[in-house]
Amino acid sequence: MGIDGHVPDGATEITTGQANRVWHMGGREPYILKHYSDPARTANEAAALALLTHHRGPSPRLLHADVERQPAWTAQSVVRA
């Protein structure tokens, strides 16, 4: 199954007190799932990540996003320091 914005079993919530809820998905291809209370913030973050991904910037890659869904969400690659 592909990334669809649902929080799968086994996800670890890593929300840090911001307005958005954030989870880490482990497994063979780990990723970060973010749910947003404001779809405009989703669209802004998705656009910024898409631009950075396109130019191979040092940032998470945008894997998927849905600004129409409630809650709106993005899925991003995991970046390790």
C-alpha positions as CSV (number, residue, x, y, z in Angstrom):
1,M,0.0,0.0,0.0
2,G,1.3,3.5,-0.8
3,I,1.3,6.6,1.4
4,D,-2.2,7.8,1.8
5,G,-2.1,10.2,4.7
6,H,-3.4,7.7,7.2
7,V,-1.3,7.0,10.3
8,P,-0.4,3.3,10.1
9,D,-0.1,0.9,13.0
10,G,3.3,1.1,14.5
11,A,3.9,4.8,13.7
12,T,5.7,6.8,16.4
13,E,4.2,10.3,17.1
14,I,7.0,12.9,17.3
15,T,4.8,16.0,17.6
16,T,6.8,18.8,19.3
17,G,4.1,21.2,20.5
18,Q,3.5,22.9,17.1
19,A,0.0,23.1,15.6
20,N,0.7,20.1,13.3
21,R,0.8,16.5,14.3
22,V,3.8,14.5,13.1
23,W,4.7,10.8,13.0
24,H,7.7,8.8,12.1
25,M,7.1,5.6,10.0
26,G,9.8,3.1,10.3
27,G,10.4,0.2,8.0
28,R,12.5,-0.4,4.9
29,E,11.7,3.1,3.6
30,P,11.0,5.3,6.6
31,Y,9.2,8.6,6.2
32,I,7.6,11.5,8.2
33,L,3.9,12.1,8.0
34,K,2.6,15.5,9.0
35,H,-1.1,16.5,9.4
36,Y,-1.9,20.2,9.3
37,S,-4.8,22.1,10.8
38,D,-4.5,24.7,8.0
39,P,-4.5,23.5,4.4
40,A,-2.7,26.7,3.3
41,R,0.3,25.7,5.5
42,T,0.2,22.3,3.9
43,A,0.3,23.8,0.4
44,N,3.1,26.2,1.4
45,E,5.3,23.4,2.9
46,A,4.6,21.0,0.0
47,A,5.5,23.7,-2.6
48,A,8.7,24.5,-0.7
49,L,9.7,20.9,-0.4
50,A,8.9,20.2,-4.0
51,L,11.1,23.1,-5.1
52,L,14.0,21.9,-2.9
53,T,13.5,18.3,-4.0
54,H,13.6,19.4,-7.7
55,H,16.9,21.3,-7.1
56,R,18.3,18.6,-4.9
57,G,18.6,20.9,-1.9
58,P,19.7,19.6,1.4
59,S,16.2,19.0,2.8
60,P,13.6,16.3,3.2
61,R,12.2,15.1,-0.2
62,L,8.5,15.6,-0.7
63,L,7.1,12.1,-1.2
64,H,3.4,12.8,-1.4
65,A,0.9,15.5,-0.2
66,D,-2.8,16.1,-0.2
67,V,-4.0,19.6,0.5
68,E,-7.7,18.8,-0.3
69,R,-8.1,16.1,2.4
70,Q,-9.1,16.7,6.0
71,P,-6.6,16.8,7.6
72,A,-4.3,18.0,4.9
73,W,-1.0,16.2,5.0
74,T,2.5,15.8,3.6
75,A,4.8,12.8,3.6
76,Q,8.5,13.6,3.6
77,S,11.7,11.6,3.6
78,V,13.6,11.1,6.8
79,V,16.7,13.3,7.2
80,R,19.4,12.3,9.6
81,A,21.8,14.8,11.1
